[in-house]
């Protein structure tokens, strides 16, 4: 931990303190992967006195890659699912965010971690220069510190989705998409904002050991 960690941490925490503005939404972005698993033998349905039973043997069937967008002030989320995760997938997700989800926004702040794909250059890999530049001009990038991805609220959201929707054997990408869609629709309907308590003031007291020691 060093000054760079503290600088990025405080930048993220200050974003979470902002007063919500419809013209300038905050959206957290994170990615994850889910192992697709097929049953080798059909499970035995639950019966009175017995829970569902399934064979311990299974067959791996590839990986589904998730890209989550979560607006904490509105408690809105969208999760894109794909067979692989590359720069163009991130770029297409950003295009949809700007043009479809927030077409009236003047600027969107993205809180993200540090994968190589989460950069403006990915837009130029996916789109013509004019569109890439137009999209980029609408964005503000705020990165979590290295080894500080827990500051990304989208990671918390993916953890919830994993527990609620993805904690069983999912044989194919269509099933993953269906489960996530059902879960996100339900959670989006609640419209309850994220209650984030950790602030810059808290960090300067409780995480004082992370801050550089200044000589007198």
N, C-alpha and C positions, 0 to 999 in steps of 0.2 A: 504494500500500500504506500502511496506517495502523493505528492501534490497533484499529479494528473488524476489520480483516483478521486481525491477530494473535489477537484474542480468539476469533473463530470457528475459526481454524485450531487453536488449542490445545484448544478444546472438542471438535472432531472427533478429534484425536489422543488425547485422554484417553479417549474412548469406545472407541477401538481397543485401549486398554491394559486394559480391564476383564477380570476373570475371568469366563468364560462361565457364565451362569446360565440353566437351562431356563425358569425363571419370568419371566425378564426378557431376552429375546433382543434382539440388535441386528440391524437390517435396513437395508441401504442401498438407496436408490431412485433410479433415473435413467431418463430417456427418450431416445429417438432415433427417427429416421425412416429408412425404406428406400425407395428409388425402385423401383417395380415396372416391369419392362421386358419387353416381348413381342418374340419373334423375328418378323421379317418373312418370312424364309425358313427352312425347316427346316435345322438344323445337319447337317453331314456327319459321321457317327460316326467314331471313331478306327479306324485300320486299321494293320496291320504296316508300320512305317516312316513313318507319318503320325499326328500327333495330331489330336484333334477339330478340325474347322474350322467356323467360323460367319461369317455375313455381318456386316460392320461396321455395316450399317444396322439400326436397331431402332425400336420404337415405345414411347413412354412410356405407362404405364398407371396413373397415379396413384401415391400414396404410402401405404405401410403405416407406422403409428405403433407404436412399441414402448415398453412400460413395464416396466422390469426391477426385480425385487425380489431382493436377494442378501444372505443371512445369512453373513457372513464367518467366524464362529466355527464354523459347521457345514458350510460350503461347499455350501449349498443355494441354489437359485435358481428363480425362476419369471418367465417373460416373457409379458405379455399383449400381444396384437396387435389393432389396430383400424384402421378406415378413417380416423378422425380422433381427435385428442387434445384432450379438453376436461376441465373440472373433474369432471364426473360419471364419466369413465373412471377418473381417479385415485381418486375416492371409492369406486367399486366395487372397485377393486384393493385398497384399504385394508380394506374390509369383508371381502373374502375372506381377506386376510392374518390378520385378527383372529379371524374366526369359523371358518374352514376350516383354515388352515395352522397357527395357533397358538391353538387354543381354550382351552388350559390356562394360557396365559401371563397373569400378573397385569398386566404392563406391557411394551410394546414400544418400544424406542428406534429412531426413524427418522432416518437420516443422509441428507440430501437437499440439492439445490441450491435455487435461488431462483425458479423459475417461479411465476407468480401462482396456479397451480392447486394447488401443494403447501402448502396452508394448511388449517386447521381449518374455515374457512368453506365449503370445497368439500363437506364432509360434509353441511352444512345445505342445500346446493343439490341434493343427491341424495337425501336421506332425511328422514323425519319427525323432528322435533326430539328426541324421546325416544331414537331409535336413534342419531342424530348425536351426542348428548351422551354416550351409553353408549360409543360407539366412541372418541370424543375422550378420554374419561377413561382409556382404556387406552394412550394414546400419549404419548411424549416426543419432541419435535421438536428435532433438532440440525442446523443449517444450515451448509453449507460457506461459506467466504468468497466474496464476489464476485470473479470471476476466479480462483477457487481450486477449481474443480470437479474437478480431478484428485485431490483428496483424497477423493473419493467412490469407494469400491471398486466400486460398481455400474457406474461408467463404465468401469473396467478390464474388468469382466466383459462389458459390451456390446462392447467392442473385440475381445475374444477371440471372442465369438459371431459378430461381423461377419466376422472372418477365416476362421473355421472353417465357417460355415454360409451366409453371405450374400454371398460374393464372386463371385457369378455372376448371370446374368440370371434374375430371378424374375418370372414373368408376372402372378401374381395373389396375392391375400391368402391363399388356401388353401395355396398353395405356400410362402409365407413362414411360415405357422403350422406346416406339416408339417416344414419344415427346422429351425425353432427347437425344436420339440418333440423331435425326434430328438437334437439337440445337447444340450439341457438334461437329458434323461434320462441320457445318457451321462455328462455332467459331474456330475450329482447322485450317481451311483453311486460316484464316486471317494471322496467324503466326506473329502477332504484339506482341512484348514483353510487359509485364506489366510495366507501368511507375510509379514506387514506389518512392516517394519523401522523406518520413519521415526517418531520419537517426539518428544515435546515437548522433551526434552533435546537431541536432534539439532537441532531447529528453533532453539533459543536460541543454539546455536553456529554452525551452518552458514547460518542465515538471520538472523543478528544485524542485518544491514542493514535488515531489514523492521520491526524493533522501534523504537518511539519513543525518541528520545534525551532522556534526563532530565537536567535541569540539576542541578548539585550544590547 
